[in-house]
């Protein structure tokens, strides 16, 4: 239970940090660093997957 929350927080922070890097690079240098875009999208997808996955009780 606790590990799911830790993973959600880590993926959320990763998505936010990658998005911030992309925004800063675009506005300061007028180009997008594509590995950060891909990383941010992957972190976001994994976080959404964990948020929508229901806990199964046995």
C-alpha positions as CSV (number, residue, x, y, z in Angstrom):
1,X,0.0,0.0,0.0
2,X,2.7,2.4,1.0
3,X,4.9,1.5,-2.0
4,X,2.0,2.5,-4.4
5,X,1.9,6.0,-2.9
6,X,5.7,6.3,-3.1
7,X,5.6,5.3,-6.8
8,X,2.7,7.8,-7.5
9,X,4.7,10.6,-5.9
10,X,7.9,9.7,-7.7
11,X,6.2,9.5,-11.1
12,X,4.3,12.8,-10.4
13,X,7.5,14.6,-9.4
14,X,9.3,13.2,-12.4
15,X,6.6,14.4,-14.8
16,X,6.5,17.8,-13.3
17,X,10.3,18.2,-13.4
18,X,10.6,17.0,-17.0
19,X,7.8,19.4,-18.0
20,X,9.6,22.3,-16.3
21,X,12.8,21.5,-18.1
22,X,11.0,21.4,-21.4
23,X,9.2,24.8,-20.7
24,X,12.4,26.5,-19.6
25,X,14.4,25.2,-22.6
26,X,11.7,26.3,-25.0
27,X,11.3,29.8,-23.6
28,X,15.0,30.5,-22.9
29,X,16.6,28.8,-25.9
30,X,13.7,28.3,-28.4
31,X,14.1,24.6,-28.8
32,X,12.7,21.5,-27.2
33,X,14.9,18.8,-25.6
34,X,13.0,15.7,-26.8
35,X,14.3,13.2,-24.3
36,X,12.7,15.3,-21.5
37,X,9.4,15.4,-23.4
38,X,9.4,11.6,-23.8
39,X,10.4,11.1,-20.2
40,X,7.7,13.5,-18.9
41,X,5.1,11.7,-21.0
42,X,6.2,8.3,-19.7
43,X,6.2,9.4,-16.1
44,X,2.7,10.9,-16.7
45,X,1.3,7.7,-18.3
46,X,2.7,5.5,-15.5
47,X,1.3,7.8,-12.8
48,X,-2.2,7.9,-14.5
49,X,-2.0,4.1,-14.8
50,X,-1.3,3.7,-11.1
51,X,-4.0,6.2,-10.2
52,X,-6.7,4.4,-12.3
53,X,-5.7,0.9,-11.2
54,X,-8.0,-0.5,-8.6
55,X,-6.7,-2.3,-5.6
56,X,-7.7,-6.0,-5.6
57,X,-8.7,-7.5,-2.3
58,X,-8.3,-11.3,-2.0
